[in-house]
Amino acid sequence: MKLSYEWIKEYVDLNVSPEELADGLTMSGSEVESMSEEGNDMVMDLEITSNRPDCLSIIGLAREASAVFDEDLKMPDMGVGTETQAGDVKVGCTIKNPELCPYYTARIIKDINVKGIEGKIKDRISVLGMRPVNNVVDITNYCLIELGQPLHAFDLDKIKDGKVIIRSAKKRERITTIDGVERELQDGMLVIADAERAIAIAGIMGGIDTEVSASTKNILLESAYFDPISIRRTGRALGLSSDSSYRFERGVDKGLVKKASDRAVNIIASEAGGKVCDFIESGKIETEKTVIEIDTERIDGLLGVSIGKERIKNILNRLGLSIKEESGNKFKVGVPSFREDLKRDVDLIEELARIYGYGNIPVTINRFVPGVKRKEKPREVEEKIRDTVAALGLNEIMTYSLISDDSVRKFEALSEKAVGLSNPLSEEQKFLTPQLLDGMLKTISWNINRTNKDLELFEIGKIYSHAKGERKYGEESALCIGLTGIMRKTWKEGDKQASLYDLKGIVEALANRLKISLVFQGTKIEGLTSPTEIKLTGEKQMAGFLGGVRTTLLSEYDITQPVFICQLKLGEITEKAVLENRYRSIPRFPFSTRDVSILCDQALPAGDIIKVINDTGEEIVCSVELADVYEGKNIPDGKKSLTYSIQYGLDTRTLTDEEIEAVHEKIKAVLAKKLNVSFR
């Protein structure tokens, strides 16, 4: 849709520049894609959405500008200024397909003088890209752009037998349109016909046989309403489009059909002379008398800003809507025929928002009120553990909670407080399981004996023990992990057998997911090789253990391949676990890295060294990582060399070298004093 800046000012007093007008229309929903200077005028090219056919006219856009800039809209004269006369030529209009054309009007004008047109009309249609033809055709185009209602003028004397018939095209019926192309019509296409042939493709283009030319003396001016779907379908089938079809496809204002005809007749009589004669109409069209109720409280609630009752009424009136009834905070609003897209109160609220200005509506974030928490933390922690280890490739198992006396005996150190049943159903179900290791090893044995030898398993279950106080026993959730066989198969490195380090890596990955810190330290546990206890950092109580299962114990389960096993009690882990993710901004200031190489006893846990570094470095130590472990040449027996990479930094400023060196030396001094280490 093209818009003339000088033309729109005829209907609304604008004290804004073309650029300001373009910005106001764009921000209210009628996007101005480009703007160019044409002579003494500025022409804007707008992208009008399909639900706003009312904006496909100068008057429609003037109405928008009136609301945006709060100025009065001045409508053109829509009456017939010339006195009508009875004509001696009678024309009959018949609608054969009322579902495709419910309303058709025709106005007869006699003794006109068809010639070229000069002045305002020619200038305005030319600046918008229309080629002037003659005064009658140019006036119909002028009214089309001004009002958005397509009109078409026929040479009345070329209409056979004075009959105008709106009907479907006959099979293989042909018509030569005013562009000089002969077209074959299809069944169902709507045409305007006389007694003998089609004289126009309804709503799209007229025929060359009845076009207005310099020799035309009498005209029949058509103004009608056609079904949008029918026009769209016909246009697509013929590959034919026009300014008229563009508007009919989107739906024209049903209430403007006769008014547009009157407007054009008034201008034709002024520019081309002639006698305005009979007005013929056929069919009937009713506009929907939509009334919508809105509530100012609902408006304020949806927009998040109070517009004010008087401002609301002013905006609605500027948009051509009428206040039918007002009661307290509620309005009943009448919707005009040119706004059939408005159906509900939210549609009106959207209108208010776009005219009030989206930029004037404050951006706020509503306070978040969390819903009812339906899961307790232990359940959430278990689910996160299950998701994590399953994502690492482990399969979940479920074993019995009742075990035999023999199973208790195999892990005596872990079963000292085993809870026995007073009346067991069988010898295999005498005790509530005090550990999950027995069930895990039985499951591994069962699978291996069925040639499934590569296993990565886990179980989350309950373990039981005698408790102090009134309760006879206590229960606690625990996690058990078992690995055996081939962990990975690669073409380059071959088969990778499960190891203790794989098991430790799984536990560390789980700790990272739960945002807890674990310490691994060698210990003694019956039945395990390389037994390692697992503690939460800063805690004395053992949270679990891991290790390889001794061959003698494996033989009791009929297992002949290495198995690595781990058990974690989830009670304290659940308390320390952090389930919420927290954002931490990217550091604004650079970090510095320093290495420290330590010579210490082989029995000294690496976790103790990391703890001392973190505690001593306080806030400027960002991270500590073990970079290297060395044992061998030039290292005394019973000793090992550990190299740690320490990263220093602050979020608030850049540290100086002096500050970093001071803390680094302090860390080394504390390590030497507390852990009796030396430095390489």
C-alpha positions in Angstrom: 0.0 0.0 0.0 1.4 3.4 -1.1 0.6 6.5 0.9 0.9 10.1 -0.1 2.0 12.5 2.7 0.3 15.5 1.0 -2.9 13.5 0.4 -3.4 12.2 3.9 -3.0 15.8 5.3 -6.3 16.6 3.6 -8.1 14.4 6.0 -6.2 14.9 9.3 -4.3 18.0 10.4 -0.8 16.7 10.9 1.9 18.9 12.6 4.5 16.2 12.2 7.1 15.5 9.5 6.9 12.6 7.0 9.5 10.8 9.1 7.5 11.2 12.3 4.3 10.1 10.5 6.1 7.0 9.2 7.4 6.2 12.7 4.0 6.7 14.3 2.3 4.4 11.8 5.0 1.8 12.1 4.9 1.7 15.9 1.1 1.3 15.7 1.2 -1.7 13.4 1.2 -0.3 9.9 4.8 -0.8 9.0 6.4 1.8 6.7 9.0 -0.2 4.7 10.4 2.6 2.6 9.9 6.3 1.8 10.8 8.3 -1.3 10.5 11.8 -2.5 8.2 12.2 -5.5 8.1 15.8 -6.8 6.8 17.9 -3.9 5.4 14.9 -2.1 6.7 12.1 0.1 5.5 8.6 -0.8 5.6 5.8 1.8 5.4 2.1 1.0 3.5 0.3 3.8 3.2 -3.4 4.6 -0.4 -3.9 5.7 -1.2 -7.2 7.6 -4.0 -9.3 6.1 -6.4 -8.7 9.0 -6.4 -4.9 8.4 -8.0 -4.3 5.0 -9.4 -1.0 6.4 -5.8 0.3 6.1 -5.7 -0.3 2.3 -6.9 3.3 1.7 -5.9 6.9 2.4 -8.9 7.3 4.7 -8.1 4.2 6.7 -4.5 5.3 7.3 -5.7 8.8 8.1 -7.9 7.3 10.8 -4.9 5.5 12.2 -2.9 8.8 12.1 -5.8 10.6 13.8 -5.7 8.1 16.7 -1.9 8.0 17.0 -1.4 11.8 16.9 -4.8 12.6 18.6 -6.1 14.8 15.8 -9.6 15.1 14.3 -10.4 13.0 11.2 -12.1 15.0 8.3 -14.1 12.7 6.1 -14.7 13.6 2.4 -18.1 14.4 1.1 -19.8 11.1 0.6 -23.1 12.4 -0.9 -24.3 12.9 -4.5 -24.0 16.7 -4.9 -25.7 16.7 -8.3 -29.5 16.3 -8.6 -30.4 12.9 -10.0 -32.7 12.6 -13.0 -34.9 9.9 -14.3 -33.3 8.2 -17.3 -34.9 6.7 -20.4 -32.4 3.8 -20.4 -33.5 1.0 -18.2 -31.0 -1.5 -16.9 -31.8 -4.7 -15.0 -29.4 -6.3 -12.5 -29.7 -10.0 -11.7 -27.5 -11.9 -9.2 -27.4 -15.6 -10.0 -24.8 -16.5 -7.3 -25.7 -14.5 -4.2 -23.3 -16.6 -2.1 -20.4 -15.1 -4.2 -22.0 -11.6 -4.7 -24.6 -10.8 -2.1 -24.9 -7.1 -3.1 -24.4 -5.3 -6.4 -25.1 -1.7 -7.3 -25.0 0.3 -10.5 -25.4 4.0 -11.2 -26.2 5.3 -14.7 -24.6 8.6 -15.8 -25.5 10.0 -19.2 -24.0 12.5 -21.6 -20.6 12.6 -20.1 -17.5 14.1 -21.7 -14.6 11.5 -21.5 -11.2 13.2 -21.8 -7.9 13.3 -20.1 -7.9 14.7 -16.5 -5.6 17.3 -15.1 -5.0 18.8 -11.6 -5.2 17.1 -8.2 -6.7 13.8 -9.2 -4.1 13.1 -11.9 -1.2 14.3 -9.7 -2.3 12.1 -6.8 -2.8 8.8 -8.6 0.4 9.4 -10.7 2.5 10.0 -7.6 1.3 6.6 -6.3 2.2 4.7 -9.4 -1.1 4.6 -11.4 -1.1 5.5 -15.1 -3.7 8.1 -16.0 -6.2 6.8 -18.6 -9.2 9.2 -18.8 -11.2 11.2 -16.4 -13.8 8.5 -15.6 -11.3 5.6 -15.1 -8.9 7.9 -13.2 -11.8 9.0 -10.8 -12.6 5.3 -10.1 -9.0 4.7 -9.3 -8.9 7.9 -7.1 -11.9 6.7 -5.1 -10.3 3.2 -4.8 -7.2 4.6 -3.2 -9.1 7.1 -1.1 -11.8 4.8 0.3 -10.6 1.3 -0.4 -13.7 0.3 -2.3 -13.1 -0.9 -5.9 -15.3 0.6 -8.6 -15.6 -0.1 -12.3 -17.2 1.9 -15.1 -18.7 0.2 -18.2 -19.7 1.8 -21.5 -23.4 1.6 -21.0 -24.2 1.6 -24.7 -22.1 -1.6 -25.2 -24.0 -3.6 -22.7 -26.4 -5.8 -24.7 -30.1 -5.5 -24.0 -29.5 -3.4 -20.9 -29.0 -6.5 -18.8 -26.3 -6.9 -16.1 -26.1 -10.5 -14.8 -23.8 -11.7 -12.1 -23.2 -15.3 -12.7 -20.7 -18.2 -12.9 -18.6 -18.5 -16.1 -19.8 -21.0 -18.6 -17.6 -23.9 -19.6 -14.7 -22.7 -21.7 -16.2 -19.2 -21.8 -13.6 -16.6 -23.0 -13.1 -12.9 -22.4 -10.5 -10.4 -23.5 -9.7 -8.2 -20.5 -8.6 -4.5 -20.7 -5.0 -5.5 -20.7 -5.5 -7.0 -24.2 -5.2 -10.7 -23.1 -7.8 -13.2 -24.1 -8.5 -15.5 -21.2 -10.4 -18.8 -20.9 -12.5 -19.0 -17.8 -13.2 -22.0 -15.6 -16.4 -23.3 -14.1 -17.2 -21.5 -10.8 -15.4 -18.2 -11.7 -17.7 -15.2 -11.1 -18.3 -12.9 -14.0 -20.3 -9.8 -14.8 -22.2 -10.5 -18.0 -24.8 -8.9 -20.3 -27.4 -10.8 -22.3 -24.7 -12.3 -24.6 -21.3 -12.6 -23.0 -19.1 -11.9 -20.0 -18.1 -8.3 -19.8 -15.9 -8.4 -16.7 -14.2 -10.9 -14.4 -15.9 -10.0 -11.1 -13.8 -8.0 -8.7 -10.6 -8.4 -10.8 -10.7 -6.8 -14.2 -13.1 -5.5 -16.8 -13.5 -6.6 -20.4 -12.1 -4.7 -23.4 -15.5 -4.8 -25.2 -17.2 -2.5 -22.6 -14.3 -0.3 -21.5 -14.7 3.4 -21.3 -13.1 5.3 -24.2 -13.1 8.7 -25.7 -16.2 7.9 -27.6 -18.2 6.8 -24.5 -21.2 9.0 -23.7 -23.1 7.0 -21.1 -21.6 4.9 -18.3 -22.7 2.3 -15.8 -20.8 2.7 -12.6 -20.4 -0.6 -10.6 -19.9 -0.9 -6.9 -20.4 -4.3 -5.2 -19.3 -6.7 -2.6 -17.7 -10.0 -3.7 -16.8 -13.0 -1.7 -13.0 -12.7 -0.8 -12.3 -16.5 -1.3 -13.9 -16.5 -4.7 -11.9 -13.5 -5.9 -8.7 -15.0 -4.5 -9.3 -18.4 -6.1 -10.1 -16.9 -9.5 -7.1 -14.6 -9.4 -4.7 -17.5 -8.6 -6.2 -19.7 -11.3 -5.9 -17.0 -14.0 -2.6 -15.6 -12.7 -4.2 -12.2 -12.7 -4.1 -9.6 -10.0 -5.2 -6.0 -9.8 -5.6 -3.2 -7.2 -9.2 -4.1 -7.0 -8.7 -7.9 -6.5 -6.0 -7.1 -3.9 -8.7 -5.4 -1.8 -11.6 -7.7 -2.5 -9.4 -10.7 -1.5 -8.9 -9.2 1.9 -12.5 -8.1 2.4 -13.8 -4.6 1.8 -16.1 -2.5 4.0 -19.6 -3.8 3.5 -21.0 -0.5 4.7 -19.1 1.5 2.1 -20.4 0.0 -1.1 -23.1 2.6 -1.8 -21.2 5.5 -0.2 -18.2 4.9 -2.5 -20.5 4.9 -5.5 -22.0 8.2 -4.4 -18.6 9.7 -3.8 -17.4 8.7 -7.3 -20.6 10.0 -8.9 -20.2 13.4 -7.3 -16.6 13.7 -8.7 -17.5 12.4 -12.1 -20.3 14.9 -12.4 -17.9 17.6 -11.5 -15.1 16.6 -13.8 -16.9 14.9 -16.8 -20.3 16.6 -16.7 -23.3 14.5 -17.6 -26.6 13.7 -16.0 -26.7 11.5 -12.9 -29.6 9.1 -13.5 -31.0 5.8 -12.0 -29.4 4.0 -9.1 -29.9 0.2 -9.3 -29.2 -2.2 -6.5 -29.6 -6.0 -6.3 -29.3 -8.3 -3.3 -28.8 -7.3 0.2 -25.9 -7.1 2.6 -26.0 -6.8 6.3 -23.0 -5.7 8.4 -22.5 -7.4 11.8 -23.6 -5.2 14.6 -20.9 -6.3 17.0 -21.0 -4.9 20.5 -18.1 -5.7 22.9 -18.0 -5.1 26.6 -14.7 -4.1 28.1 -13.7 -3.4 31.7 -11.0 -0.8 32.6 -9.8 -3.0 35.4 -9.2 -5.9 33.0 -7.5 -3.5 30.6 -5.1 -2.3 33.3 -4.5 -5.9 34.5 -3.6 -7.1 31.0 -1.4 -4.2 30.0 0.2 -3.6 33.4 -0.4 0.2 33.1 -3.5 2.4 33.8 -4.5 4.3 30.6 -7.4 6.1 32.2 -11.1 6.0 31.3 -11.1 9.3 29.3 -8.0 8.3 27.3 -9.6 4.9 26.6 -12.8 6.5 25.3 -10.8 9.0 23.2 -8.7 6.3 21.5 -11.7 4.2 20.7 -13.6 7.2 19.2 -10.5 8.1 17.1 -10.5 4.6 15.7 -14.1 4.9 14.6 -15.6 2.8 17.4 -18.5 4.1 19.4 -19.3 4.0 23.1 -22.8 2.6 23.2 -23.2 2.4 27.0 -21.1 3.2 30.0 -21.6 1.8 33.5 -18.9 2.3 36.1 -15.7 0.7 34.9 -17.4 -1.0 32.0 -18.1 0.1 28.4 -20.2 -1.4 25.7 -18.4 -0.6 22.4 -20.0 -0.7 19.0 -17.7 -2.0 16.2 -18.0 -0.4 12.7 -18.3 -2.4 9.5 -14.7 -1.7 8.5 -13.3 -3.5 11.5 -14.7 -7.0 11.3 -11.4 -8.3 12.8 -12.6 -7.0 16.3 -14.5 -9.8 18.0 -13.5 -9.9 21.7 -12.5 -7.6 24.5 -8.9 -8.6 24.1 -9.0 -7.3 20.5 -10.0 -3.9 21.8 -7.3 -4.0 24.5 -4.8 -4.7 21.8 -6.1 -1.6 19.9 -5.7 0.5 23.0 -2.1 -0.8 23.6 -0.8 -0.1 20.1 -2.3 3.4 20.0 -1.2 4.2 23.5 2.2 3.0 22.5 4.0 -0.2 23.4 7.0 2.0 24.3 4.9 3.7 27.0 4.1 0.4 28.7 6.7 -0.3 31.4 8.7 -3.5 31.2 8.2 -5.3 34.5 8.9 -8.9 35.7 6.1 -10.2 37.9 7.2 -11.6 41.2 7.5 -15.4 40.9 5.5 -17.3 43.4 6.7 -20.9 43.4 4.1 -23.6 43.3 3.5 -26.3 45.8 6.6 -28.5 46.1 5.4 -32.0 45.5 8.7 -33.8 45.9 10.9 -33.8 49.0 14.6 -33.3 48.6 15.6 -37.0 49.2 13.4 -38.0 46.3 14.8 -35.2 44.1 18.4 -36.2 44.9 17.7 -39.9 44.1 16.2 -38.9 40.8 19.2 -36.8 39.9 21.6 -39.6 40.9 19.6 -42.0 38.8 19.6 -39.7 35.8 23.3 -39.0 36.1 24.6 -42.6 36.4 22.2 -43.7 33.7 23.5 -41.0 31.4 27.0 -42.4 32.1 25.9 -45.7 30.6 25.0 -47.7 33.7 22.0 -49.9 33.9 19.7 -50.0 37.0 19.0 -53.2 38.9 16.7 -54.0 41.8 17.5 -56.7 44.3 15.8 -58.3 47.3 15.8 -56.5 50.7 16.0 -59.8 52.6 19.2 -61.9 52.5 20.5 -65.1 54.1 22.8 -65.6 57.0 25.5 -66.7 54.5 25.3 -63.3 52.7 25.6 -61.5 56.0 28.7 -63.5 56.9 30.5 -62.6 53.6 30.6 -58.9 54.7 30.9 -59.2 58.4 32.4 -55.7 59.0 29.5 -54.1 57.2 26.9 -56.4 58.8 27.7 -56.0 62.5 24.3 -54.4 63.2 22.3 -56.6 60.8 18.6 -56.7 61.6 17.3 -60.2 61.8 13.6 -61.3 61.4 12.0 -63.1 64.4 10.0 -65.3 62.1 11.6 -65.5 58.6 9.8 -67.2 55.8 12.9 -69.0 54.7 16.7 -69.4 55.3 17.3 -67.1 52.3 15.2 -64.3 53.9 16.5 -64.1 57.5 17.9 -60.6 57.6 17.1 -57.1 56.3 20.0 -56.3 54.1 22.7 -54.2 55.8 24.5 -53.5 52.5 23.8 -53.7 48.8 27.0 -55.5 47.8 25.6 -59.0 48.1 22.7 -58.2 45.8 25.0 -56.5 43.3 27.5 -59.5 43.2 24.7 -62.0 42.8 23.3 -60.0 39.9 26.8 -59.8 38.2 27.2 -63.6 38.7 23.8 -64.4 37.3 24.6 -62.3 34.1 28.1 -63.7 33.7 26.8 -67.3 33.8 24.5 -66.3 30.9 27.5 -65.0 28.8 26.7 -61.3 29.6 30.2 -60.5 30.9 30.4 -56.7 30.3 28.4 -55.0 33.0 28.0 -51.5 34.4 25.2 -51.6 37.0 23.8 -49.5 39.8 21.1 -49.8 42.4 19.5 -47.3 44.7 18.0 -49.1 47.7 17.6 -49.2 51.4 20.1 -50.6 53.9 19.1 -51.5 57.5 20.8 -51.6 60.9 19.9 -51.7 64.6 19.2 -48.3 65.9 19.3 -46.7 69.4 16.1 -45.6 71.2 12.6 -46.9 70.8 12.9 -47.9 67.1 14.3 -51.4 66.7 16.1 -50.6 63.4 16.9 -47.7 61.2 16.9 -47.5 57.4 18.9 -45.4 55.0 19.1 -44.9 51.3 22.2 -46.1 49.6 23.8 -46.3 46.1 25.7 -49.3 44.9 27.7 -49.4 41.7 29.3 -52.5 40.1 31.7 -52.6 37.1 33.2 -55.6 35.4 34.3 -56.7 31.9 34.9 -54.4 29.0 33.9 -50.7 29.5 34.7 -49.4 26.0 35.6 -50.9 22.7 37.6 -48.7 20.3 39.2 -49.5 16.9 42.4 -47.7 17.9 43.1 -48.7 21.5 41.2 -52.0 21.6 39.1 -53.2 24.5 39.2 -51.1 27.6 38.7 -53.2 30.7 36.9 -51.7 33.7 39.2 -50.4 36.4 39.1 -48.7 39.8 39.7 -45.4 38.1 36.5 -45.8 36.0 34.6 -46.4 39.2 36.2 -43.3 40.9 35.4 -41.2 37.8 31.7 -42.1 38.0 31.6 -41.1 41.7 33.4 -37.8 41.0 31.0 -37.0 38.1 28.1 -37.7 40.4 29.6 -35.4 43.1 30.0 -32.6 40.4 26.3 -33.0 39.5 25.2 -32.7 43.1 27.7 -29.8 43.7 29.4 -31.6 46.6 33.1 -32.1 47.3 34.4 -35.5 48.1 37.7 -36.7 49.6 39.1 -40.2 48.8 41.4 -41.8 51.3 42.9 -45.3 51.6 41.4 -47.5 54.3 40.9 -51.2 55.2 37.7 -53.0 54.3 37.4 -56.8 54.5 36.9 -58.4 51.1 38.2 -55.5 49.0 41.5 -54.7 47.3 42.7 -51.1 47.2 39.8 -50.1 49.5 39.2 -46.4 49.5 36.9 -44.5 51.9 34.8 -41.6 50.6 34.1 -38.6 52.8 32.4 -35.3 52.3 35.0 -32.5 52.5 35.3 -31.3 56.0 33.4 -34.3 57.5 34.9 -37.1 59.6 32.2 -39.7 59.1 32.7 -42.1 56.1 30.0 -41.6 53.4 31.0 -44.6 51.5 33.8 -46.7 50.0 35.0 -48.2 46.7 37.5 -50.9 45.7 38.1 -54.1 43.9 36.5 -57.3 45.1 39.1 -59.9 46.3 39.4 -63.1 44.3 38.5 -65.3 47.3 35.2 -63.5 47.7 34.5 -63.5 44.0 34.9 -67.3 44.0 32.0 -67.6 46.5 29.8 -65.9 43.9 31.1 -68.1 41.1 32.8 -65.0 39.4 36.1 -65.5 37.7 36.7 -61.9 36.3 37.7 -58.7 38.2 34.8 -56.7 39.7 34.9 -53.2 41.1 32.3 -52.1 43.5 31.2 -48.9 45.4 28.6 -48.1 48.0 27.5 -44.6 49.1 25.1 -43.8 52.0 22.8 -41.0 50.7 21.7 -39.5 54.0 24.5 -36.9 54.5 25.0 -36.5 50.7 21.4 -35.5 50.4 21.7 -32.8 53.1 24.8 -31.3 51.4 23.6 -31.7 47.8 22.7 -28.5 45.9 19.9 -29.0 43.3 19.4 -25.5 42.0 21.7 -24.1 39.3 23.1 -20.7 40.0 24.4 -18.3 37.4 27.9 -17.0 37.8 29.0 -14.2 35.5 32.1 -14.5 33.2 35.1 -13.0 35.0 35.8 -9.4 34.0 39.4 -9.4 35.2 42.3 -11.7 34.2 43.5 -14.6 36.3 47.0 -15.7 37.0 48.3 -19.2 37.4 51.2 -20.5 39.6 52.4 -24.1 40.0 53.8 -25.7 43.2 55.6 -29.0 43.2 55.5 -30.9 46.5 57.5 -33.9 47.8 55.5 -35.8 50.3 54.8 -39.2 51.8 53.0 -41.6 49.5 50.3 -42.1 52.2 49.4 -38.4 52.2 46.0 -37.9 50.7 45.9 -35.4 47.8 42.6 -34.0 49.2 44.4 -32.8 52.3 46.8 -30.8 50.2 44.0 -29.2 48.2 42.1 -28.3 51.4 45.1 -26.5 52.9 45.7 -24.6 49.6 42.0 -23.5 49.5 41.9 -22.6 53.2 45.1 -20.6 53.1 44.5 -18.8 49.8 41.0 -17.7 51.0 39.1 -15.6 48.4 41.8 -15.1 45.8 42.3 -18.9 45.1 39.9 -19.6 42.3 40.8 -23.3 41.6 43.3 -25.9 42.4 44.1 -28.8 40.1 46.5 -31.7 40.4 48.7 -31.4 37.3 51.3 -34.2 37.7 52.2 -37.2 39.9 55.7 -38.6 39.7 57.3 -41.6 41.5 60.6 -43.1 40.4 64.1 -41.9 39.6 65.4 -39.1 41.9 62.4 -39.6 44.2 63.2 -41.2 47.6 61.5 -44.4 48.5 58.2 -44.0 50.2 57.8 -40.5 48.6 55.9 -39.0 45.7 56.1 -35.8 43.8 52.8 -33.9 43.3 52.5 -30.8 41.1 49.4 -28.5 41.6 48.3 -25.7 39.4 46.7 -22.9 41.4 44.7 -20.1 39.7 44.5 -16.7 41.5 42.0 -13.9 40.8 39.2 -11.6 42.0 35.9 -10.6 40.4 36.3 -7.0 41.4 39.8 -6.1 40.2 43.1 -7.3 38.8 45.6 -8.7 41.3 49.2 -7.5 41.3 52.1 -9.8 41.1 53.1 -8.8 44.6 49.8 -9.8 46.0 49.8 -13.2 44.2 53.4 -14.0 45.3 52.7 -13.1 48.9 49.7 -15.5 49.1 51.6 -18.2 47.1 54.5 -18.1 49.6 52.1 -18.2 52.5 50.5 -21.4 51.0 53.9 -23.1 50.7 54.7 -22.2 54.3 51.5 -23.6 55.7 51.8 -26.8 53.6 55.3 -27.3 55.0 54.2 -26.7 58.6 50.9 -28.7 58.6 51.7 -31.5 56.3 55.5 -31.8 56.7 56.2 -31.5 52.9 59.1 -30.1 51.0 59.2 -28.4 47.6 61.1 -29.3 44.4 
